Amino acid sequence: MTTIEDKMRLFSKIIHDKVNEEKKERLVAFSKEAEKKINVEKEKIQKLRLSLQRETQKKSIIKANAIVSKEKLAKQKEILSLKEKLIKDALECVRERLVEFVRSPEYKPYLISNLQKTLKAVDKGHYIIILVKRDYEKFQNEIGDIIKGYSDYNFEIKISEDDFIGGHMLKDLEGKYKIDNSIYSALIDSTEIIGVRVMEMLA
């Protein structure tokens, strides 16, 4: 005969087994859910790690490019500075040689010949011949003899306030027409040629 105690023990066992079964099911479900969440977090961490790696690489590349660009710019500035110095030195050397030339015996026929070519090239009219003071004082007679050959023209002599080394300039009274055969003008015109030569040297 089944007693109340037997029934209680059986009932307790049933409840215990039921609780254990539910506990196991919950533990399994919890374990699966926890594993799922862990995997999701692992995936997020992996993505973040890859993203950080790409960002680090990107920053490294940007930094490297910035360093290269800076070096290139510094090199270009260095070359430009060297170019300007070489051109300046070359122009100064040419200027010194031109100053020596205007003091040499060969300068007189050069000045007279160029002045004659200029006067032959202009139409009749009123013109101003511009000379540096030392040339006019040194070659005043020769210049006067040239002008006498153009009796139908009206030529005035003017001393330049600027020292253009040598040579001459000619302009009309209105200043609309001007011929610049000065030595300084020839020096400035040579700047581009000198610049090209210097760049060829630096290439």
C-alpha positions in Angstrom: 0.0 0.0 0.0 1.3 3.4 -1.0 1.7 5.7 1.8 1.5 9.5 1.8 5.2 9.6 2.4 5.8 7.4 -0.7 3.6 9.8 -2.7 5.5 12.8 -1.3 8.8 11.2 -2.3 7.6 10.4 -5.7 6.2 13.9 -6.1 9.4 15.4 -4.9 11.4 13.2 -7.4 9.1 14.3 -10.3 9.5 17.9 -9.3 13.3 17.5 -8.9 13.6 15.8 -12.3 11.5 18.4 -13.9 13.5 21.2 -12.4 16.8 19.5 -13.4 15.5 19.1 -16.9 14.4 22.7 -17.2 17.7 23.8 -15.6 19.6 21.8 -18.2 17.5 23.2 -21.1 18.0 26.7 -19.8 21.8 26.1 -19.3 22.0 24.8 -22.9 20.0 27.7 -24.2 22.0 30.2 -22.2 25.2 28.6 -23.3 24.2 28.8 -27.0 23.0 32.4 -26.5 26.2 33.3 -24.7 28.3 31.6 -27.4 26.3 33.5 -30.1 26.9 36.8 -28.3 30.6 36.0 -27.9 30.9 35.2 -31.6 29.2 38.5 -32.5 31.5 40.4 -30.2 34.5 38.5 -31.6 33.4 39.5 -35.1 33.0 43.1 -34.0 36.5 43.1 -32.5 38.0 41.5 -35.6 36.3 44.1 -37.8 37.5 46.9 -35.5 41.1 45.4 -35.5 41.1 45.3 -39.3 39.7 48.8 -39.5 42.4 50.0 -37.2 45.0 48.3 -39.2 43.7 49.9 -42.4 43.5 53.3 -40.7 47.1 52.9 -39.4 48.3 51.8 -42.8 46.4 54.7 -44.4 47.9 57.2 -41.9 51.4 55.7 -42.5 51.0 56.1 -46.3 49.7 59.7 -45.9 52.6 60.4 -43.6 55.1 58.8 -46.0 53.6 60.8 -48.9 53.8 64.0 -46.8 57.5 63.4 -46.1 58.2 62.6 -49.8 56.3 65.8 -50.9 58.1 67.8 -48.3 61.5 66.5 -49.5 60.5 67.2 -53.1 59.4 70.7 -52.3 62.7 71.3 -50.3 64.7 70.0 -53.3 62.8 72.2 -55.7 63.4 75.2 -53.5 67.1 74.3 -53.3 67.3 74.0 -57.1 65.4 77.3 -57.5 67.7 79.0 -55.1 70.7 77.6 -56.8 69.3 78.6 -60.2 68.7 82.2 -59.1 72.2 82.4 -57.6 73.9 81.0 -60.7 71.9 83.4 -63.0 72.8 86.3 -60.7 76.4 85.3 -60.7 76.4 84.8 -64.5 74.8 88.2 -65.1 77.2 89.9 -62.8 80.1 88.2 -64.7 78.6 89.3 -68.0 78.1 92.8 -66.7 81.7 93.1 -65.6 82.9 92.0 -69.0 80.6 94.5 -70.7 81.9 97.3 -68.4 85.4 96.2 -69.5 84.3 96.2 -73.1 83.0 99.9 -73.1 86.4 100.9 -71.7 88.3 99.0 -74.5 89.4 100.4 -77.9 86.9 98.1 -79.6 83.9 99.9 -78.1 84.2 103.1 -80.1 83.6 101.5 -83.5 80.8 99.5 -82.0 79.0 102.6 -80.6 79.5 104.6 -83.8 78.4 101.8 -86.1 75.2 101.0 -84.0 74.3 104.7 -83.9 74.7 105.1 -87.6 72.4 102.0 -88.2 69.8 103.5 -85.9 69.7 106.9 -87.6 69.5 105.3 -91.1 66.5 103.2 -89.9 64.3 106.1 -88.9 62.2 108.4 -91.0 62.7 112.2 -91.0 61.5 113.8 -87.8 62.5 115.1 -84.4 64.3 112.6 -82.2 66.2 112.5 -79.0 69.4 110.5 -78.8 70.1 109.3 -75.2 73.7 108.5 -74.2 75.5 107.9 -70.9 77.6 110.9 -69.8 81.0 109.3 -70.2 80.3 108.2 -73.8 79.1 111.7 -74.8 82.1 113.4 -73.3 84.5 110.9 -74.8 82.9 110.6 -78.3 81.2 114.0 -78.6 83.0 115.0 -81.8 82.4 111.7 -83.6 78.7 111.7 -82.6 78.4 115.3 -83.8 79.9 114.4 -87.2 77.4 111.6 -87.6 74.4 113.9 -86.9 75.7 116.5 -89.4 75.1 114.0 -92.1 71.3 114.2 -91.4 70.6 117.9 -92.0 67.0 117.1 -92.9 66.5 115.6 -89.4 66.3 117.2 -86.0 68.3 115.3 -83.4 68.8 116.3 -79.8 71.3 114.8 -77.4 70.2 113.9 -73.9 72.4 112.5 -71.1 70.7 109.6 -69.3 70.1 109.8 -65.6 70.5 106.0 -65.4 73.8 104.3 -66.2 72.9 101.8 -68.9 76.6 100.9 -69.2 76.9 102.0 -72.9 75.3 102.1 -76.3 72.4 104.4 -77.0 68.7 104.9 -77.0 66.5 106.9 -79.5 63.0 108.1 -79.1 60.6 110.6 -80.6 59.4 113.7 -78.7 56.1 112.1 -77.8 57.8 109.0 -76.4 55.6 106.7 -78.7 58.6 105.4 -80.6 61.8 104.1 -78.9 64.8 102.1 -79.9 66.9 100.7 -77.1 70.4 99.7 -78.2 71.8 100.1 -74.8 74.4 97.6 -73.4 72.1 97.2 -70.3 69.2 96.2 -72.5 71.4 93.5 -74.2 72.4 92.3 -70.7 68.7 91.9 -69.7 67.9 90.2 -73.0 70.6 87.6 -72.2 68.9 86.7 -68.9 66.6 84.1 -70.5 69.4 82.5 -72.4 71.5 82.3 -69.3 68.5 80.8 -67.4 68.1 78.1 -70.0 71.8 77.3 -69.8 71.7 77.1 -66.0 68.6 74.7 -66.1 70.5 72.5 -68.6 73.4 72.4 -66.1 71.0 71.4 -63.2 69.1 68.8 -65.2 
